[in-house]
């Protein structure tokens, strides 16, 4: 792995160079411009350590520039102090990690070692689920991209059919039930009172363990969780809830302004992080956003399970796969057997590993021949 350190401080390089494994070569840049020029020529197996103190280009813009070059590059941002909104913004952009607080060097080293281990062995539960989802959702990224810059009338018609199906499916969805986990009786009642003015399906509990058991046997779209509960570690509870239901949108509420903790839970994919005292307006806005995200992700999951494989004929499927191939090729992402499985699930019984990279198919006809070679094997 090639490590590119972008920081105004030479001392950062000296310390990281001592702490990281000897197999990792660190290139140091005290300005972002030179680093970006280098990155354009080296995009394979690259990790960027980015200090928020870099001066010539704002670190947020550096992130955008890097992902314009390749979304496969991993970025770890580090800072002694940052606002929660800044951390959330960077994580939404797609950075691998945002590390804040004291003892930055040890934390960054730990994150890199963890990344190295994950690349050598299968990761458990949530990270595996997330990785699979990200590849499956590439088809939706392609659809959004084609709406802006389409080059194929046939694909345009397919996207119109999909949009009609999506909007109809979305309109048939009601608001999902809401779970509130808060151990302070007075504040739990306040949350219920505020939420019940706009939503009717609400379940509230005082214990994290009870909330988790309820989630295992019921469908909730949104969970509002106090980060510090008497019977549970809030961060661990969030991890368990997301593993149990990856689509669940979690809104964290807390009376404490702890940047380290906020950074950790934001990296786990929580929908919002609200600090007490909470206004009704902020809470309802967070719930509405979470409900919309849940519904959209649920319909996309249904599109993968139903629309692409059942609502399109074979010719439309070939056209869709051709568009997906060209989109992924443009983004430097491999075209995988898993991509075929999304529209031709009957191929799954051929027992070909879903992460198998496919040959450079460049047209609808060649995709058709490739699929047919399995269908009639």
PyMOL commands that set and color helices and strands:
alter all, ss='L'
color gray80, all
select helices_A, chain A and resi 10-19+32-41+59-69+84-93+104-120+125-136+138-148+153-171+185-196+208-217+234-244+259-267+280-310+314-330+337-343+345-350+364-375
alter helices_A, ss='H'
color red, helices_A
select strands_A, chain A and resi 2-6+25-29+46-51+74-79+97-100+178-181+202-205+222-226+249-254+272-275
alter strands_A, ss='S'
color yellow, strands_A
deselect
rebuild
show_as cartoon
